[in-house]
Amino acid sequence: MSGGTKSVFQIEEFKPLAGLYERRKRLYGNYWKYYKAEVYKPSGMGGSELGQYTQQRIANATRPLFTPLARAVNLDVALIPGGWAIVPAASELQGAVEALFEASAWEVEGDIYTRFTVAMGEAGLLVVDDREQNQVSLQVLRPDRYVVERMGRYDARPKRLVFIEMEHGGDELATVIDPDLIRTYRNGEPEGFEGRPPAYVNGLGFVPFAAAVDDPGDGEGEPTFDDVIASLDEVNQQATHLSNIIRKHVEPQWAAIGAEAGDLTKSGDTVWFFPEGSDIKAVLAEVDFDGFLAFIKEIKEEVKEGLPELAFAKLAGLERIASATIELQMAEAVCKIRRLRKPVDYGLRQAMRLAGRAAAAMGLHELAVLDSPVLKLDVGRPVISIDALTRLQIDQATTSKELQSLALERERALLSGDENG
């Protein structure tokens, strides 16, 4: 390649993936901006104090709308893992799971993996076979920084993985993993890192990658706040429209009434003289701030309604509330957490099984047992921690009336200090 190459996707072999990578980068990167409240940023209004004031007023009204998105994501991250409990039938694999989690620093990486999945709709897991340390671990990848070439139209297994890291200096560091070969690049030029050559044999014989995708059916992930994006986009459009009006008319225009241009004279920098009977008025563009702020208030309520996780905030001030009552009041949020768990659990399970395959190839028999169809996360693990008795009673209840009666009885017992109810 010539010295002008800036990206690995300019190499002929990888050009077919360039369009897909750019689309993923835009899509998932935009979701991340919603989560970080960076979608709407006020543009400069010049040095005018009026312009700066009005622009800041728009920004101050708009920015808080994005705060609930981060709150919803944080609650999802807190509730989805549920201790990453595996099914009882796979209890003999618990030691191997804990060893893999320890090698992967999963206490931290697990939250990052979950956060990417709910905030952007997808997260990748790369199985790292560290031959020097003789260990296998999981590395979390952002969905806007990798692209996967599949085996075929009806075969979703990864045929090739290309993931990108950006150095602080702006250099693009790319890693391309094929079943038989691993290659690394800097700005589209082959370069080895950490003492390895630019190309070396993939000792695993497969692409060690799995992903969690919260797919609504169109093949791409969607974030946990997808239902409210349309409303927030409408706010952005209105805020941009308002900003454009202010920018265009940030300074008042003056109209002279009853006088010709030649009749006006000026003395010094500030004093004008007008013929008798004439007048001058400031012509200001109409800016409907009150209407805009009322619109903001309406959208704020729509955002709250579209994020059932936020209902947990209603319970923050309550003490000694029965767990059964919590699950009843939070039914919609609990159902959503259980739904979001499915792609998160699936991606992690696939990655753990691949880690077992990698361990077998490295002779790490204590981890090789993870490559087992028995290994599954427990879908029934509680969303909200409650005692075993209440959980058993809830599972046995068959009607809403029974649930309500149980919740009230349990709550009375708790409030009276009788923990055994």
CORBELJO-V305042 format. One record per helix or strand. SS is the DSSP state (H for helix, E for strand). FROM is the first residue (numbers start at 1). LEN is the number of residues. If there is no record, write none. Layout:
SS/FROM/LEN ; SS/FROM/LEN
This chain:
H/8/3 ; H/12/24 ; H/49/32 ; H/82/3 ; E/86/1 ; H/88/16 ; H/106/15 ; E/122/9 ; E/135/8 ; H/143/3 ; E/146/7 ; E/155/12 ; E/172/7 ; E/181/6 ; E/189/2 ; E/199/3 ; E/209/5 ; E/215/1 ; E/221/1 ; H/226/23 ; E/253/5 ; H/261/3 ; E/265/3 ; E/271/3 ; E/279/5 ; H/289/18 ; H/308/8 ; H/323/7 ; H/331/32 ; H/365/4 ; E/377/1 ; H/388/9 ; H/400/17
